[in-house]
Amino acid sequence: MEDLDRWSGVLAGFSRPTADLDVWTVWQVAESGSQAFLADADDGNRYWVKHRDSPHGSYSLAVERIVAAVATVVDAPMRPIALVNVPEELWSVEPLKMLGIREGVAHASANLARNIEGEVLEHIPMDGNSGRAPRLMAMWDWFFGEDEQWLYALDEHNQVWSFDHGLWVIGGAERWDAGSLLHTVDLPSPLDRPVRGMDPRAFLDVAQRIEQIDPVTLQHCVADVPVEWEIPNEDLEALGWWLYVRRRKVADRMRARAAEASRR
């Protein structure tokens, strides 16, 4: 399945997700390019919500969904996500009205109530981060990470989470397709961070998980995007191929990181 042509049409017949929550109360709108807003949903939880009408567009939302789906497979600590519906009662009044949001399905990332945001992967000795950080570094390399953003949970001794992945893959805000992905499929994208204090076993474990991932699993991951976002199947299939081809070299780089961590 390392031939791109063999991925053509593989998503035909795959079921696609739908929104299973409504959001109701909006608390704030972030001052960011994605125009995320903090809202309560009818499951009792609070989420940061991104809509397809934001300047970053629907491809950025698709990246968010696919990163989260793959993270589940390789046990990487990403914030939990959901698909939510933004009802007319919200999008037709301020503050959402000024954003030009329409009714429809949006991406939601679970809010972490007490946290510190950081742009550097740190606090490695704290609350399991020695094992969490290697998995985050692997995801960064695999997905061509961009725009470092980490959350440190104050109530969990600075336990680290990754969030806001809309600029991963090729900048996120732009549409990807087979042509653009061909240019980067063989390029490394390491996170430039010392591995001192990180668990070599975590690097080895995530390397094995990535290397052993099969095409069907990746197909399910890239199909985890609602049809309402209007991402063509051929673009999702191309991204599945891209991840599958990249997996071996990413795994090799994680094994090299494990060896480096063992020496420190």
RABEL-V12792 format. One record per pair of residues at least 12 apart in sequence whose C-alpha atoms are under 10 Angstrom apart, sorted by the first residue. I is the first residue (numbers start at 1). J is the second residue. If there is no record, write none. Layout:
# RABEL-V12792
I|J  I|J
This chain:
# RABEL-V12792
1|214  1|215  1|241  1|244  1|245  2|215  2|241  2|242  2|243  2|244  2|245  2|246  3|241  3|242  3|245  4|178  4|182  4|237  4|238  4|239  4|240  4|241  4|242  4|245  5|237  5|238  5|241  6|237  6|241  7|215  7|219  7|234  7|236  7|237  7|238  7|239  7|240  7|241  8|233  8|234  8|235  8|236  8|237  8|238  8|241  9|233  9|234  9|237  10|215  10|216  10|219  10|233  10|234  10|236  10|237  10|240  11|216  11|219  11|220  11|222  11|223  11|233  11|234  11|236  11|237  12|223  12|233  12|234  14|219  14|220  14|223  14|224  15|220  15|223  15|224  15|225  15|226  15|227  16|220  16|222  16|223  16|224  16|225  16|226  16|227  16|228  17|82  17|83  17|223  17|224  17|225  17|226  17|227  17|228  18|82  18|83  18|84  18|85  18|105  18|106  18|224  18|225  18|226  18|227  18|228  19|82  19|83  19|84  19|85  19|86  19|104  19|105  19|106  19|107  19|226  20|42  20|43  20|82  20|83  20|84  20|85  20|105  21|41  21|42  21|43  21|82  21|83  21|84  21|85  21|86  21|105  21|108  22|39  22|40  22|41  22|42  22|43  22|83  22|84  22|85  22|86  22|87  22|105  22|106  23|38  23|39  23|40  23|41  23|42  23|43  23|44  23|45  23|46  23|47  23|49  23|84  23|85  23|86  23|87  23|89  23|90  23|106  23|108  24|39  24|40  24|41  24|42  24|85  24|86  24|87  24|88  24|89  24|90  25|38  25|39  25|40  25|41  25|42  25|46  25|89  25|90  26|38  26|39  26|40  26|41  26|46  26|47  26|48  26|49  26|90  26|94  26|95  26|96  27|39  27|40  27|46  27|48  27|95  28|48  28|95  28|96  29|48  29|49  29|95  29|96  29|99  30|48  30|49  32|55  33|54  33|55  33|56  33|173  34|49  34|50  34|51  34|52  34|53  34|54  34|55  34|56  34|57  34|60  34|61  34|164  34|166  34|167  34|173  35|48  35|49  35|50  35|51  35|53  35|54  35|55  35|56  35|96  35|99  36|48  36|49  36|50  36|51  36|54  36|107  36|108  36|109  36|164  37|49  37|50  37|51  37|95  37|96  37|108  38|50  38|108  38|109  38|110  38|111  39|108  39|110  39|111  40|111  41|84  41|85  41|86  41|108  42|84  45|110  45|111  46|108  46|109  46|110  46|111  46|112  46|113  47|80  47|81  47|82  47|84  47|107  47|108  47|109  47|110  47|111  47|112  48|81  48|107  48|108  48|109  48|110  48|111  48|112  48|164  49|81  49|82  49|83  49|84  49|85  49|86  49|106  49|107  49|108  49|109  49|110  49|111  50|64  50|83  50|84  50|101  50|105  50|106  50|107  50|108  50|109  50|164  50|166  51|84  51|85  51|86  51|99  51|100  51|101  51|102  51|103  51|104  51|105  51|106  51|107  51|108  51|229  52|101  52|102  52|104  52|105  52|106  52|107  52|228  52|229  52|230  53|99  53|100  53|101  53|102  53|103  53|104  53|106  53|229  54|99  54|100  54|101  54|173  55|99  55|173  56|166  56|167  56|171  56|172  56|173  56|174  56|175  57|166  57|172  57|173  57|174  57|175  57|229  58|106  58|107  58|166  58|172  58|173  58|174  58|175  58|225  58|228  58|229  58|230  58|231  59|166  59|167  59|171  59|172  59|173  59|174  59|175  59|176  59|225  59|229  59|230  59|231  59|235  59|236  60|107  60|164  60|165  60|166  60|167  60|168  60|169  60|170  60|171  60|172  60|173  60|174  60|175  60|176  61|106  61|107  61|108  61|164  61|165  61|166  61|167  61|172  61|173  61|225  61|226  61|229  62|107  62|165  62|166  62|172  62|222  62|223  62|224  62|225  62|226  62|229  62|230  62|231  62|236  63|143  63|164  63|165  63|166  63|167  63|168  63|169  63|170  63|171  63|172  63|173  63|222  63|225  63|236  63|239  64|81  64|107  64|108  64|109  64|163  64|164  64|165  64|166  64|167  64|168  64|172  64|225  65|81  65|82  65|83  65|107  65|108  65|109  65|165  65|166  65|221  65|222  65|223  65|224  65|225  65|226  66|143  66|165  66|218  66|220  66|221  66|222  66|223  66|224  66|225  66|236  66|239  66|240  67|139  67|140  67|142  67|143  67|163  67|164  67|165  67|166  67|168  67|169  67|221  67|222  68|80  68|81  68|109  68|162  68|163  68|165  68|221  68|224  69|81  69|217  69|218  69|220  69|221  69|222  69|223  69|224  69|225  70|139  70|143  70|210  70|213  70|217  70|218  70|220  70|221  70|222  70|243  71|135  71|136  71|138  71|139  71|221  72|221  73|206  73|209  73|210  73|213  73|217  73|218  73|221  74|135  74|138  74|139  74|205  74|206  74|207  74|208  74|209  74|210  74|213  75|132  75|135  75|136  75|205  75|206  75|209  76|131  76|132  76|133  76|134  76|135  76|136  76|137  76|138  76|139  76|161  76|162  76|206  77|129  77|131  77|132  77|133  77|135  77|136  77|139  77|159  77|160  77|161  77|162  77|163  78|109  78|110  78|132  78|135  78|136  78|139  78|150  78|151  78|160  78|161  78|162  78|163  78|164  78|165  79|108  79|109  79|110  79|111  79|112  79|151  79|160  79|161  79|162  79|163  79|164  80|108  80|109  80|110  80|111  80|112  80|161  80|163  81|107  81|108  81|109  81|110  81|111  81|163  82|106  82|107  82|108  82|109  82|110  83|105  83|106  83|107  83|108  83|109  83|225  83|226  84|104  84|105  84|106  84|107  84|108  84|109  85|103  85|104  85|105  85|106  85|107  85|108  86|101  86|102  86|103  86|104  86|105  86|106  87|102  87|103  87|104  87|105  88|101  88|102  88|103  88|104  89|103  90|102  90|103  91|103  91|104  104|228  104|229  105|226  105|227  105|228  105|229  106|226  106|228  106|229  107|225  107|226  109|163  109|164  110|163  111|163  112|151  112|152  112|153  112|154  112|155  112|161  113|153  113|154  113|155  114|151  114|152  114|153  114|154  114|155  114|156  115|150  115|151  115|152  115|153  115|154  115|155  115|156  115|158  115|159  115|160  116|150  116|151  116|152  116|153  116|154  116|158  116|160  117|149  117|150  117|151  117|152  117|153  117|160  117|161  117|163  118|148  118|149  118|150  118|151  118|152  118|160  119|147  119|148  119|149  119|150  119|151  120|148  120|149  120|150  120|151  120|192  120|193  121|133  121|136  121|137  121|148  121|149  121|150  121|151  121|152  121|160  121|161  121|162  121|191  121|192  121|193  121|194  122|150  122|152  122|158  122|159  122|160  122|193  122|194  123|152  123|157  123|158  123|159  123|160  123|197  124|158  124|159  124|160  124|195  124|196  124|197  124|198  124|199  125|157  125|158  125|159  125|196  125|197  125|198  125|199  126|152  126|156  126|157  126|158  126|159  126|160  127|153  127|156  127|157  127|158  127|159  127|160  128|156  128|157  128|158  128|159  128|160  128|198  128|199  129|157  129|158  129|159  129|160  129|161  129|197  129|198  129|199  130|159  130|160  130|195  130|196  130|197  130|198  130|199  130|200  130|201  130|202  130|203  131|197  131|198  131|199  131|200  131|201  131|202  131|203  131|205  131|206  132|159  132|160  132|161  132|162  132|198  132|199  132|202  132|203  133|159  133|160  133|161  133|162  133|195  133|197  133|198  133|199  133|202  133|203  134|195  134|198  134|199  134|200  134|201  134|202  134|203  134|204  134|205  134|206  134|207  134|254  134|257  134|258  134|261  135|202  135|203  135|204  135|205  135|206  135|207  135|254  136|150  136|160  136|161  136|162  136|191  136|203  136|206  137|189  137|190  137|191  137|192  137|193  137|195  137|203  137|206  137|254  137|257  138|189  138|190  138|191  138|203  138|206  138|207  138|210  138|247  138|250  138|251  138|253  138|254  138|257  139|162  139|168  139|189  139|190  139|191  139|206  139|210  139|250  140|162  140|165  140|168  140|169  140|189  140|190  140|191  140|250  141|168  141|169  141|187  141|188  141|189  141|190  141|191  141|246  141|247  141|249  141|250  141|251  141|253  141|254  142|168  142|169  142|185  142|187  142|188  142|189  142|190  142|210  142|242  142|243  142|244  142|246  142|247  142|248  142|249  142|250  142|251  143|165  143|167  143|168  143|169  143|170  143|185  143|188  143|189  143|190  143|239  143|242  143|243  143|246  143|247  143|250  144|167  144|168  144|169  144|170  144|171  144|184  144|185  144|187  144|188  144|189  144|190  144|191  145|165  145|166  145|167  145|168  145|169  145|170  145|171  145|172  145|189  145|190  145|191  146|164  146|165  146|166  146|167  146|168  146|169  146|170  146|171  146|172  146|189  146|191  147|164  147|165  147|166  147|167  147|168  147|171  148|162  148|163  148|164  148|165  148|167  148|168  148|191  149|161  149|162  149|163  149|164  149|165  150|162  150|163  150|164  151|163  169|181  169|184  169|239  169|242  169|243  170|184  175|231  175|235  176|231  176|235  176|236  176|238  176|239  177|232  177|234  177|235  177|236  177|237  177|238  177|239  178|234  178|235  178|236  178|237  178|238  178|239  178|241  178|242  179|235  179|238  180|238  181|235  181|238  181|239  181|241  181|242  181|243  182|238  182|239  182|241  182|242  184|242  184|246  185|239  185|241  185|242  185|243  185|244  185|245  185|246  185|247  186|242  186|245  186|246  186|247  186|249  186|250  187|246  187|249  187|250  188|246  188|249  188|250  188|253  189|250  190|250  190|253  190|254  194|257  194|260  194|261  194|264  195|257  195|258  195|260  195|261  195|262  195|263  195|264  196|260  196|261  196|262  196|263  196|264  197|261  197|262  197|264  198|257  198|258  198|260  198|261  198|262  198|264  199|257  199|258  199|261  199|262  200|254  200|255  200|256  200|257  200|258  200|259  200|260  200|261  200|262  200|263  201|255  201|258  201|259  201|261  201|262  202|254  202|255  202|258  203|251  203|253  203|254  203|255  203|256  203|257  203|258  203|259  203|261  204|251  204|252  204|254  204|255  204|256  204|257  204|258  204|259  205|251  205|254  205|255  205|258  206|250  206|251  206|254  206|255  207|247  207|248  207|249  207|250  207|251  207|252  207|253  207|254  207|255  207|256  207|257  207|258  208|247  208|248  208|251  208|252  208|254  208|255  209|247  209|251  210|243  210|244  210|246  210|247  210|248  210|249  210|250  210|251  210|252  210|254  211|244  211|245  211|246  211|247  211|248  211|249  211|250  211|251  211|252  212|244  212|247  212|248  212|251  213|243  213|244  213|247  213|248  214|244  215|240  215|241  215|243  215|244  215|245  216|240  217|240  217|244  218|237  218|239  218|240  218|241  218|243  218|244  219|236  219|237  219|239  219|240  219|241  219|244  220|240  221|236  221|240  222|235  222|236  222|237  222|238  222|239  222|240  222|241  222|243  223|236  223|237  223|240  224|236
